[in-house]
Structure formats: C-alpha cells, structure tokens
Amino acid sequence: MELSEQEQVRRQSLQTMRDMGINPYPAQEYVVTGHSTDIKAGFKDDDQTAAWYTGKEVSIAGRLMSKRIMGKASFIELQDSKGRIQVYVSRDDIQAPVAEGETPTAIEQQMYNVVFKKLLDIGDFIGIEGFVFRTQMGEISVHAKRLTVLSKSLRPLPIVKYKDGVAYDGFNDPEQRYRQRYVDLVVNEGVKDTFLKRATILRTMRQIFDEAGYTEVETPILQQIAGGASARPFITHHNTLDVDMYLRIATELYLKRLIVGGFEGVYEIGRNFRNEGMDRSHNPEFTCMELYVQYKDYNWMMGFTEQLLERIAIAVNGTTKVKVGDNEIDFKAPYRRLPILEAIKEKTGYDLSTMSEDEIREVAKKCNVEDTEKMGKGKLIDEIFGETCEGTFIQPTFITDYPVEMSPLTKMHRSKEGLTERFELMVNGKELANAYSELNDPIDQYNRFVDQMNLGKKGDDEAMVIDHDFMRALEYGMPPTSGIGIGIDRLAILMTGQPTIQEVLLFPTMKPEINQ
C-alpha cells in the first residue's frame, strides 16, 4: 500500500510516541464525566449559576478537530459523541496522567512542546481532564490540566471549511460519503442527526406496538420458498442440506402462521431482500415492519396507521408537519381514502371498472406501459396506476380496494365484486405502506396461488408460488386478521426530509470499489 506524505508523517509521529513511552492505543478504561452539550447546557447565563459552574472539574474525551497554537497557550476543538466544545491548553498547566504518589517524568514535561504541538494531529482521540470556564470572548470552554492520548489517527480527515455558516471545500461527493460513512459522520454536520431520528422512529414504533400488547418476533431470513410478496429473490445454497434457498422478500407468511398459533398481534422489524433495481427510493436490502392483529380488518388498520404515523412525526420532529424537498407533508390524521379505480379515473379519465383485460391492455399502452403482453389484468392496473397516478399523491392518501388479480393474499371485498379489502398508503408520490384484510379462506387462497402460478407461466417472474406449509397452517384455521407492511427506509426519508434512500441507510449497497 502506497502511503501519502501525510500518512507517512502520522506513522512517524506514532513511532515517536512509542519511543517516548506513550502507548497511542491504551487499553485501560477512560472515565468520561461530561459531554460537550451537557457542559454547555449546564453553564447558564445568569451570574449565580455561572459563578457556581465556573471551575467545575470535568473529564471529557473525543476527536481533535482543530488546533490553534499560540506560543505557550493554544485552543483546540474537541468533538465527542454529542457535539463539539473548545478546550484551552496552556504549556505551564498541561500534564500527562500520573499515578497518585508518583512524580512527573520527562513525558509530562514534554507533553505540550512535543506531544501536543508536534505529534497530535486532526482526527486523534484524546482525553482531557480540567475545569469549565467562560473565555473573555464568552465561549464556554474547558481549561485542560491533563491530556491523555487515546487513539492515533493514521489517515487525515477531510477538512470541511465554513464561510458565513455555509460549508465549502468539504467531503460532499455522494459516492465517497456512502462508501466511507464513518468519515461522513465525523465531518459533515447533520448526518448523524438523520440516523438518530431514524432510531427514534423505530423506538417510537416499538413503544406503540408494545403498549397495544403486540409481540415482537423474529422469523427466518433464509427460506425455501420466496413468498409473501411479488418480487425477484436472491438465491443462495445451503451446503449441509444441499438445497437452494432464498433470502426472504417478506415476513408475511411466517407472521400469519403465528396468528394461527394464537398470538393476538405480532410484528417484526427486519431486513428483506429483493433482487431488483437500485435508485433514489430502492435498495436491494431494506428494512420493513410488518404487523398482524387478529379480529381486525383494513378499515381498523387505516385508523391505526394514521395514529401511528402522527405520533412518530411528533416524536421525531415535534410536529406533524415535515418538509420534504419543496413539499410540506402533514401526518395529522385523518387521511384521504380513495379507491384505486376511482384514482385512475380521476387522473386519466379512463373507467377501468367496466373494461375487459384486452381493453385495459390498450389503455396501458396509451399510458406508456411497456411489455403489456406478459401482464394479467391486475398487473396492468397496477402499472397504469404507477405510471399516471402514484407520483401525484403528496399528502398521505389511502388508495383502497384493489382488484383481486393484484392481491393474492387479500380477502374479497365484502360489497364490491372483483375487488379486495386492501390499501396502499401513498405519501410524497411513493408507496409507504401496504395492508389487507387478510385472506383466511384456505380454498380461496389455494386457488389464488394457482392463478399466480399461471401468471408465472406467462412470463411474470414476480408471480408467487404455492407455499404448501402455509396452506396447511391456514387449514388449521386463522381468525379474521388485518396486516400491514411499512417500509422503514422510506418512512425515514419522509421524517428526516432527505432526498434519497441512500441518505437514510448507514451503508447502502454500492458497486465494488476498484481501488481502495
């Protein structure tokens, strides 16, 4: 590996530290008693509090982000897990850690002139023991008394510069940022906050489900049948069993088995895998939440979903309104409910409810849908909706009552012939959730699977196959049930106002790197 000049200098500094008897990677615990944001929050503006807080001893640790040397005294900026704080370092005050009863050695005496001034670099982790004070310029700072080297950085960090509060000359190439997320998190403000908000989404979701009495479970990722959705799977091989297996495309069929087994409500938040395209809203592996509750239907689920998303929005942003690009989206309940065929008629003028499959195919061609000959009626309607309608629904909208051909796992509609009790939630022009009154008639379900296999024979490589064990479970009896799947990555995009799925995935899928 060829090293840059800066990397060579850092390795020389590393060796010099070791020659001085300083371990650049110590093993012992370093006790932290305060964080940057907590220290600043505790230093109030009123005189009484400030007088008490001034001189308070603290021990902080973090990454050295800037260093201004001014002779016998210097200022550094330390970045910890919560933020940044200024540290004042004086040659006459700074020491290395010394055990109780021991006298300072040559290391302590050289701590400022050699270690601090010459051997520490931007990106190094250090520990600072000292006391809190406010500088003459009014900045809350820590006066360093002792300095400990905690980890030497051998690669220089990119330095993001600011002018009038605007970043420039920074680490902003998307491919670099996604490949080296560890650097992105360090140097670019706001990136870490996005993932903290994502964690809040998941924490709030779990809290709501747990309060309702539903049970979080885990189901297999490696499956012998890729079922529960219409998608292309990833294929792998199990050597011991000598069988091909699939990375799951959905958790649905296993979660329904648990409803058969007697759970009131079950949910799983986990990874699904679909061997399909990658773009601003798709990643081959993605996080999905699926929830199933007995004795409920899709009408109940619409109301539950409204309350769920409203509460998540408030937990993440303190309001139901979120700015996403040029759009302000309001997650306050209730949301509009619109049957899919009415949505198509509203946007295109075509009433598909009275048309034959061939007539719908002609409409699809007029709507620029390609490869229509391989599609059945339901797929055609789905493609027409996606091409002409989906992107127009910005505010949360439940698109309901899908044709049976599009919904092989869904109950027939109780009053609308040929339709099912299904909804998809559209937000900012994309599907966010998919939900049903779940089909629990085993004979009907078997016939739907057969229809799917026939579509597969026509060339639809996303058609489902029969899961015989799931059919056996249904034959033991599944109570009336409602289920929903919510894409966590897309929800995170909305709640954090990010433009792409890559911005809310810590490590998105990318092409192999040629030169590392």
C-alpha positions in Angstrom: 0.0 0.0 0.0 1.4 3.3 -1.1 1.2 6.0 1.6 0.7 9.7 1.1 3.2 12.1 2.6 0.7 13.0 5.4 0.2 9.3 6.2 3.9 8.8 6.4 4.3 11.8 8.8 1.5 10.4 11.1 3.2 7.0 11.2 6.4 8.7 12.2 4.5 10.6 15.0 3.1 7.3 16.1 6.5 5.7 16.4 7.9 8.8 18.2 5.1 8.5 20.8 6.0 4.9 21.4 9.7 5.7 21.7 8.7 8.3 24.4 6.9 5.5 26.3 3.4 6.7 25.4 1.0 4.0 24.3 -1.0 5.5 21.4 -3.7 2.9 21.8 -4.1 2.3 25.6 -6.3 -0.5 26.9 -7.5 0.9 30.2 -10.9 2.5 30.7 -11.0 6.3 30.3 -13.7 7.7 32.6 -15.8 10.4 31.0 -17.8 12.6 33.4 -19.3 15.1 30.9 -20.2 15.6 27.3 -19.9 18.8 25.2 -23.7 19.5 25.0 -24.3 18.7 28.7 -21.4 21.0 29.8 -22.8 23.9 27.7 -26.4 23.3 28.9 -25.2 23.4 32.5 -23.5 26.7 32.1 -26.4 29.1 32.4 -26.3 32.8 31.5 -27.3 34.0 35.0 -24.5 35.2 37.2 -25.3 32.9 40.1 -25.3 29.7 38.1 -22.2 30.7 36.1 -20.3 31.5 39.3 -21.1 28.0 40.6 -20.3 26.2 37.4 -17.1 28.1 36.7 -14.3 25.8 38.0 -16.3 22.6 37.9 -14.0 19.8 37.2 -14.8 17.5 34.2 -13.2 14.7 32.2 -14.1 14.7 28.5 -12.9 12.6 25.5 -13.3 12.9 21.8 -11.7 13.6 18.5 -9.3 16.5 17.9 -10.9 18.6 15.2 -8.9 21.8 15.1 -5.8 23.2 16.8 -4.7 26.8 17.1 -1.2 27.1 18.6 -0.2 30.5 20.1 3.1 30.0 21.8 2.6 29.0 25.4 -1.1 28.6 25.0 -3.5 27.0 22.5 -7.1 26.3 21.7 -8.4 23.1 20.3 -11.9 21.9 19.3 -12.9 18.5 20.7 -15.7 16.5 19.1 -17.4 13.9 21.3 -20.5 11.7 20.6 -22.9 14.7 21.2 -21.2 17.7 19.7 -18.1 20.0 20.0 -16.5 22.0 22.7 -13.5 24.3 22.9 -10.5 23.4 25.1 -7.8 25.8 26.3 -4.4 24.2 26.7 -1.5 26.0 28.5 2.1 24.9 28.4 2.5 25.6 32.1 -0.6 23.7 33.2 -0.8 20.6 31.0 0.4 17.3 32.3 0.2 13.7 31.3 -1.7 11.3 33.7 0.5 10.5 36.7 -0.4 7.8 39.3 -1.0 9.1 42.8 2.2 9.5 44.7 4.4 9.5 41.6 6.5 12.5 40.4 6.3 13.9 36.9 8.6 12.4 34.3 10.2 13.7 31.1 7.0 12.7 29.3 4.9 15.1 31.4 7.4 17.9 30.9 7.3 17.4 27.1 3.6 17.0 26.9 3.0 20.4 25.5 6.1 21.2 23.5 6.5 17.8 21.9 3.3 15.7 22.1 0.6 18.4 21.9 2.4 20.7 19.5 4.1 18.3 17.2 2.7 14.8 17.5 -1.1 15.2 17.8 -3.0 15.5 14.5 -6.5 16.3 13.5 -8.6 13.2 14.0 -6.7 11.8 17.0 -8.7 10.8 20.0 -7.6 12.4 23.3 -8.9 12.7 26.8 -8.9 16.0 28.7 -9.2 16.5 32.4 -9.8 20.1 33.6 -12.3 22.6 34.7 -15.1 24.6 33.0 -14.8 28.3 32.4 -16.0 31.1 30.0 -13.4 32.8 27.9 -13.2 36.6 27.5 -14.9 36.1 24.2 -17.8 34.5 26.0 -17.3 30.9 24.8 -17.9 28.1 27.3 -14.6 26.1 27.3 -12.6 23.5 29.3 -9.2 24.5 30.8 -7.1 21.4 30.3 -5.0 20.2 33.2 -4.2 16.7 31.9 -4.1 15.2 28.4 -4.2 11.5 27.5 -3.6 10.1 24.1 -6.4 7.6 23.4 -6.1 6.7 19.8 -3.8 7.9 17.0 -5.4 8.5 13.6 -3.2 7.4 10.7 -5.3 8.9 7.9 -6.0 12.6 7.7 -9.7 13.6 7.8 -11.0 15.9 5.1 -11.4 19.4 6.5 -14.7 21.0 5.9 -14.4 24.8 5.8 -17.2 27.3 6.5 -17.9 30.8 5.4 -20.9 32.7 6.7 -22.2 29.5 8.1 -22.1 27.7 4.7 -19.9 24.6 4.2 -17.5 24.5 1.2 -14.4 22.5 0.1 -15.9 19.6 2.0 -16.4 15.9 1.9 -19.6 16.1 -0.2 -19.2 13.6 -3.1 -22.1 11.2 -2.7 -20.2 8.1 -3.6 -17.4 8.8 -1.2 -19.9 9.7 1.5 -21.8 6.5 1.2 -18.7 4.3 0.9 -17.0 6.0 3.8 -19.9 6.7 6.1 -17.5 6.7 9.0 -15.9 9.8 7.6 -19.2 11.4 6.6 -20.5 11.1 10.1 -17.4 12.8 11.6 -17.0 15.8 9.3 -20.5 16.6 7.9 -22.9 18.3 10.2 -26.5 16.8 10.4 -25.6 13.4 9.0 -25.5 11.8 12.5 -28.8 13.5 13.4 -30.5 11.8 10.5 -29.7 8.4 11.9 -30.6 9.4 15.5 -34.0 10.4 14.1 -34.2 7.0 12.3 -33.6 5.4 15.7 -36.4 7.5 17.2 -38.7 6.2 14.5 -38.0 2.6 15.4 -38.1 3.2 19.2 -41.5 5.0 18.9 -42.9 2.3 16.7 -41.9 -0.4 19.1 -43.3 1.6 22.0 -46.7 2.0 20.3 -46.9 -1.7 19.4 -45.8 -2.8 22.9 -48.4 -0.5 24.5 -51.1 -2.2 22.4 -50.0 -5.6 23.7 -48.4 -6.9 20.4 -45.4 -9.2 20.5 -42.1 -8.6 18.6 -40.9 -11.8 17.0 -38.2 -13.0 14.6 -38.8 -15.2 11.6 -36.4 -16.9 9.1 -34.4 -14.9 6.7 -33.3 -18.0 4.8 -36.4 -19.6 3.3 -37.0 -22.5 1.0 -39.8 -20.6 -0.8 -39.7 -16.8 -1.5 -43.2 -15.9 -0.6 -45.4 -13.2 0.9 -44.8 -10.6 -1.9 -44.3 -10.3 -5.7 -40.6 -9.8 -6.2 -37.4 -11.4 -7.6 -35.4 -13.1 -4.8 -31.7 -13.5 -4.1 -30.8 -17.2 -4.3 -28.2 -19.0 -2.2 -27.2 -22.6 -1.4 -27.3 -24.5 1.9 -24.4 -26.9 1.7 -25.4 -29.3 4.5 -29.0 -29.7 3.2 -27.8 -29.4 -0.4 -30.8 -27.2 -1.3 -31.1 -23.8 -2.9 -32.6 -21.2 -0.5 -33.8 -17.7 -0.8 -33.2 -14.5 1.1 -36.7 -13.5 2.2 -38.6 -11.0 0.2 -41.3 -10.5 3.0 -42.1 -11.8 6.5 -45.8 -12.1 5.9 -46.4 -15.8 5.6 -44.4 -16.7 8.7 -46.1 -14.0 10.8 -49.6 -15.3 9.7 -48.5 -18.7 10.9 -48.1 -17.2 14.4 -51.6 -15.7 14.2 -52.8 -19.3 13.5 -50.8 -20.3 16.6 -52.7 -18.0 18.8 -50.8 -14.7 19.1 -53.2 -11.7 19.4 -50.8 -9.5 17.5 -47.2 -10.0 16.2 -44.8 -7.6 14.5 -41.3 -7.9 13.1 -38.9 -5.1 12.1 -36.2 -6.6 9.9 -34.3 -6.9 6.7 -35.9 -8.0 3.4 -34.1 -8.7 0.2 -35.2 -8.2 -3.4 -33.0 -8.8 -6.4 -34.3 -5.8 -8.3 -33.2 -2.3 -9.4 -31.5 0.4 -7.4 -32.5 4.0 -7.5 -33.3 7.0 -5.2 -36.1 5.1 -3.4 -34.9 1.4 -3.8 -32.1 -0.6 -2.2 -31.7 -4.4 -2.7 -31.8 -4.9 1.1 -34.2 -2.8 3.0 -35.9 -2.6 6.4 -39.6 -3.4 6.7 -42.0 -3.5 9.6 -44.9 -6.0 9.3 -47.7 -6.1 11.8 -50.6 -8.6 12.1 -53.5 -8.3 14.5 -56.4 -10.8 14.9 -60.1 -9.9 14.7 -59.3 -6.6 12.8 -59.9 -5.5 9.2 -58.4 -3.0 6.8 -60.7 -0.2 8.0 -59.4 -0.6 11.5 -55.8 -0.7 10.2 -56.2 2.6 8.3 -57.2 4.3 11.6 -54.4 2.6 13.5 -51.8 3.7 10.8 -52.9 7.3 10.9 -52.4 7.4 14.7 -49.1 5.6 14.4 -47.6 8.0 11.8 -48.9 11.1 13.6 -47.3 10.0 16.8 -44.0 9.1 15.1 -43.8 12.5 13.3 -44.3 14.3 16.6 -41.7 12.2 18.4 -39.1 12.8 15.6 -39.8 16.5 14.8 -42.0 17.8 17.5 -44.8 18.5 14.9 -46.9 16.5 12.4 -45.6 18.6 9.6 -42.4 17.6 7.7 -40.6 19.5 5.0 -39.5 17.1 2.2 -37.9 19.0 -0.7 -40.4 21.6 -1.9 -43.3 19.8 -0.2 -44.7 20.2 3.3 -46.3 17.0 4.3 -48.8 16.8 7.2 -49.1 13.5 9.0 -52.0 14.7 11.2 -55.0 12.3 11.0 -57.3 11.6 9.2 -56.0 10.9 5.7 -57.9 10.8 2.4 -59.3 7.4 1.3 -59.7 6.8 -2.4 -60.4 3.5 -4.3 -57.7 2.7 -6.9 -60.1 2.6 -9.9 -61.5 6.0 -8.9 -58.0 7.3 -8.6 -57.2 6.2 -12.1 -60.4 7.6 -13.5 -59.8 10.9 -11.6 -56.3 11.3 -13.1 -56.7 9.8 -16.6 -60.4 9.8 -17.4 -60.4 6.1 -18.1 -63.0 4.0 -16.2 -61.3 0.6 -16.0 -64.1 -1.0 -13.8 -66.2 -1.9 -16.9 -63.3 -2.9 -19.2 -62.1 -6.3 -20.3 -58.4 -7.4 -19.9 -57.7 -6.6 -23.6 -59.3 -3.1 -23.3 -57.3 -2.4 -20.2 -54.2 -3.5 -22.1 -54.9 -0.9 -24.8 -55.2 1.8 -22.1 -51.9 0.6 -20.6 -50.2 1.1 -24.0 -51.7 4.6 -24.2 -50.2 5.3 -20.8 -46.7 4.3 -21.9 -46.7 0.9 -20.0 -44.2 -1.5 -21.7 -44.3 -5.3 -22.2 -48.1 -5.5 -21.6 -48.5 -8.9 -23.2 -46.9 -10.6 -20.2 -49.2 -9.0 -17.7 -52.6 -10.1 -16.4 -55.4 -7.7 -15.6 -54.2 -6.9 -12.1 -50.6 -6.2 -13.2 -51.9 -3.9 -15.9 -54.0 -1.9 -13.5 -51.0 -1.7 -11.1 -48.7 -0.4 -13.9 -51.3 2.2 -15.1 -51.7 3.5 -11.6 -47.9 3.7 -11.1 -47.4 5.5 -14.4 -50.2 8.0 -14.1 -51.3 8.4 -10.5 -48.8 7.4 -7.9 -46.5 10.3 -8.1 -49.3 12.8 -7.8 -50.3 11.9 -4.2 -48.2 14.2 -2.0 -50.2 14.3 1.2 -50.9 10.9 3.0 -53.6 9.2 1.0 -55.0 5.7 1.4 -55.5 4.1 -2.1 -58.0 1.3 -1.4 -60.0 -1.6 -2.9 -57.5 -3.2 -5.3 -58.6 -5.8 -8.0 -58.3 -9.4 -6.9 -55.6 -10.1 -9.5 -53.3 -7.7 -7.7 -53.9 -9.0 -4.3 -53.4 -12.8 -3.9 -53.3 -12.7 -0.1 -56.2 -10.4 0.5 -59.9 -11.0 1.4 -62.5 -10.4 -1.3 -64.3 -7.1 -0.7 -67.5 -7.5 1.3 -69.6 -5.4 -1.1 -67.6 -4.7 -4.3 -67.4 -7.7 -6.7 -64.0 -8.4 -8.1 -62.2 -6.1 -5.6 -60.3 -6.8 -2.4 -60.0 -5.2 1.0 -56.6 -3.8 0.6 -55.0 -0.3 0.8 -51.7 1.2 0.0 -50.6 4.4 1.7 -49.1 7.0 -0.7 -47.0 9.8 0.6 -44.9 12.3 -1.4 -45.6 10.3 -4.6 -44.4 6.9 -3.2 -45.9 3.9 -1.6 -45.2 3.9 2.1 -47.4 1.1 3.4 -49.4 -1.9 2.1 -52.2 -3.5 4.1 -55.0 -6.0 3.9 -57.9 -7.7 5.5 -56.0 -10.9 5.3 -57.3 -13.8 3.3 -58.1 -16.7 5.7 -60.2 -19.0 3.5 -57.7 -21.8 2.6 -59.6 -23.0 -0.5 -59.8 -19.4 -1.9 -56.1 -18.9 -1.0 -55.1 -22.1 -2.9 -57.0 -21.0 -6.0 -55.3 -17.6 -5.8 -51.9 -19.3 -5.7 -52.8 -21.4 -8.7 -53.7 -18.2 -10.6 -50.3 -16.7 -9.6 -48.5 -19.8 -11.0 -50.4 -19.4 -14.2 -49.1 -15.8 -14.4 -45.6 -17.1 -13.9 -46.0 -19.5 -16.8 -47.0 -16.5 -19.0 -43.6 -14.8 -18.1 -44.3 -12.8 -14.9 -41.1 -13.6 -13.0 -42.6 -11.8 -9.9 -45.6 -14.1 -9.6 -45.9 -16.1 -6.3 -45.6 -19.9 -6.0 -47.6 -22.2 -3.7 -46.3 -22.4 -0.1 -47.8 -25.7 0.9 -46.8 -25.4 4.6 -48.6 -22.0 4.8 -51.6 -23.6 3.2 -51.5 -26.4 5.8 -51.4 -23.7 8.5 -54.5 -21.9 7.1 -56.4 -25.2 7.0 -56.0 -25.4 10.8 -57.9 -22.1 10.9 -56.7 -18.5 11.0 -59.0 -15.9 12.7 -60.0 -12.7 10.9 -56.8 -10.7 10.7 -55.5 -7.4 9.4 -51.9 -6.9 8.4 -49.7 -4.1 7.3 -46.2 -3.6 6.0 -44.4 -0.3 6.3 -41.1 0.5 4.6 -38.8 1.9 7.3 -36.3 3.4 4.9 -39.0 5.3 3.1 -40.5 6.4 6.4 -37.1 7.6 7.4 -36.7 9.6 4.2 -40.0 11.4 4.9 -39.5 12.0 8.6 -36.0 13.4 8.1 -36.7 15.3 4.9 -33.9 13.5 2.9 -34.0 13.3 -0.9 -32.8 9.7 -1.3 -32.9 6.3 0.4 -29.0 6.3 0.4 -29.1 9.2 2.9 -31.0 7.2 5.5 -29.0 3.9 5.1 -25.8 3.8 7.0 -24.2 1.6 4.4 -26.2 1.5 1.2 -25.5 -1.2 -1.5 -22.9 0.0 -4.0 -20.8 -1.3 -6.8 -17.5 -2.9 -5.8 -14.7 -0.4 -5.3 -11.9 -0.8 -7.8 -9.0 0.9 -5.9 -9.3 1.0 -2.2 
